[in-house]
Amino acid sequence: MRETRPTINYDDFSKIDVRVGTIIVAERIEGSEKLLKLDVDFGEMGKRQILSGIAKWYTPEELVGLQTTFVVNLEPRKMMGMESQGMLFALGIEDGTKPVFLKPSETLENGEGAR
């Protein structure tokens, strides 16, 4: 069983901005066995490029059109010479199992988030 992380207060938790977005383009990144480049539509927030280490489990074709959740307020991060402007919000990848996406039970407007 995986250890739980340290307890945080509500103010720390409220800083995390999780939004729904739809993956409109997914591509393998040349030279990487792990990373996929995702172009994600966040509605009024615009489109963002998100790099995710899920290539072992998912093909780009499986992801196009998927509406799922992303953390959108992380500092941009360079990987393989490209900038990632957020993080796919999924469960399972840390312990080496296939990541499971957190998807809304109904279709939402892209960019919708917690209030």
GIMO-V104279 format. One record per run of one state. SS is the DSSP state (alpha for helix, beta for strand, coil for the rest). FROM is the first residue (numbers start at 1). LEN is the number of residues. If there is no record, write none. Layout:
ss:SS from:FROM len:LEN
ss:SS from:FROM len:LEN
This chain:
ss:coil from:1 len:9
ss:alpha from:10 len:4
ss:coil from:14 len:4
ss:beta from:18 len:11
ss:coil from:29 len:7
ss:beta from:36 len:6
ss:coil from:42 len:1
ss:alpha from:43 len:3
ss:coil from:46 len:1
ss:beta from:47 len:6
ss:coil from:53 len:7
ss:alpha from:60 len:4
ss:coil from:64 len:3
ss:beta from:67 len:5
ss:coil from:72 len:5
ss:beta from:77 len:3
ss:coil from:80 len:2
ss:beta from:82 len:3
ss:coil from:85 len:2
ss:beta from:87 len:2
ss:coil from:89 len:1
ss:beta from:90 len:2
ss:coil from:92 len:1
ss:alpha from:93 len:3
ss:coil from:96 len:4
ss:beta from:100 len:2
ss:coil from:102 len:11
ss:beta from:113 len:1
ss:coil from:114 len:2
